[in-house]
Each structure stands twice: as structure tokens, then as C-alpha cells.
């Protein structure tokens, strides 16, 4: 369980970045940073890619409960990991990202997004540091389980 410091760090950085995004940015007004990157404050009452964002409010509680259940499963998984550093690192990132977005849903009723990547007029859906941690954690988890000797307890 000594990996929970990483989850806590993700939550702190995520919440700090959202705090500053809300105070320094105007809703839906892009601030160019690089030719492919803007800061654009947006609120997402749904899930990834604004899934169910128009659902009428019940989705806030659905995604909150879902994230809390997944977080409990991740914590149980983390408690059982021994020597699988990449898996523990990955799970900690996912856990921190999930909790960061749960805090938004409970406190604000929506998730605060502000990272806007784009190319040739096409924009990726606006996201935040919690989303990034979840994505990186999921990719690393897949990678960890593809490595020989990782992701499985071997008795032989």
C-alpha cells in the first residue's frame, strides 16, 4: 500500500490545476499555448468524451458510484501486489485520477477540464490531469501485463 502516495500526489496536482484553471480561464475561451495546445476551461457533467453529458443529472451519481467502486477494487488490488512495481505504479495513477474526478463530481456537479489538444482544426475532447493519469495508468497496466513475469503471480 506504499504506492498510495502517488495517488495522493495525482489528486493534489489535479485539484490544484483545476483550481487555477477556474480562476484564470474564461469558460470555453481558448488560450493558445502552443500551435497544437490551448488551455480551454470546460465543464463535463458526463464521462469521457462527454458520454451521457445530456442525461439530465442522474449520470453525476452513476459515475460517482462507479468510480468509487472501481477505486475500492483498485485499493484491494494494490494491497495484494508484491514486487509488481509497474502494475502498482499504474494502479496508483488510475486511482488518483478516479478520485480527482470524483471530487469534482461531488463538489461541483461536473468534472473541470482545461487541456485542449488540436491539429489542423480537429480538437481532441478537452480533458484534465486526472484523465491523463487514468489514461497513462491504463496504458502502463496493459504494458506491464505484456511483459514476461509481470502481472501474474507465478508459483513455479
C-alpha positions, 0 to 999 in steps of 0.5 A: 500500500506504499504506492498510495502516495502517488495517488495522493500526489495525482489528486493534489496536482489535479485539484490544484490545476483545476483550481487555477484553471477556474480562476484564470480561464474564461469558460470555453475561451481558448488560450493558445499555448502552443500551435497544437495546445490551448488551455480551454476551461470546460465543464463535463457533467458526463464521462469521457468524451462527454458520454451521457453529458445530456442525461439530465443529472442522474449520470453525476451519481452513476459515475460517482458510484462507479468510480468509487467502486472501481477505486475500492477494487483498485485499493484491494488490488494494490494491497495484494501486489508484491514486487509488481512495481509497474502494475502498482505504479499504474494502479496508483495513477488510475486511482488518483485520477478516479478520485480527482474526478470524483471530487469534482463530481461531488463538489461541483456537479461536473468534472473541470477540464482545461487541456485542449489538444488540436491539429489542423482544426480537429480538437481532441475532447478537452480533458484534465490531469486526472484523465491523463493519469487514468489514461497513462495508468491504463496504458502502463497496466496493459504494458506491464501485463505484456511483459514476461513475469509481470502481472501474474503471480507465478508459483513455479 
